[in-house]
Amino acid sequence: QVQLVESGGGLVQAGDSLRLSCASSGRTFSSYWMGWFRQAPGKEREFVAAISWRGGSTYYQDSVKGRFTISRDNAKKTVHLQMNSLKPEDTAVYYCAAKIYYSGSSPTRGDEYEYWGQGTQVTVSS
């Protein structure tokens, strides 16, 4: 069982930065691919970023490439999402998620992630 707890959200202005963190209580954190997803009011949940179990591979939604960076620290069982140059359209609840990767699976599909955090609100004002 993996429990995930996000932190670091808040209210910022356009152009500002935030760093989200996700702490895991599982003993096998390094076995999981980790992802960040977000859901804005009235919209479906969408993929933001993902990172492989050792951090060697990363994936990003096109709209955040060059602005967001996902990283992980397996010793501390944490994953981070550094968000720079934030825009009002980045406003959403951000969720951390974990999955076991298998051949043919997709790191961008939310329905393949087995464990989810409770989410943290990010609000970007214009």
Buried (B, 14 or more C-beta within 10 A) or exposed (E): EBEBBBBBBEEBEEEBEBEBBBBBEBEEBBEBBBBBBBBBEEEEBBBBBBBBBEBEEBBBBEEBEEBBBBBBEBEEBBBBBBBBEBBEEBBBBBBBBBBBBEEEEEBBEBEBBEBBBEBBEBBBEE
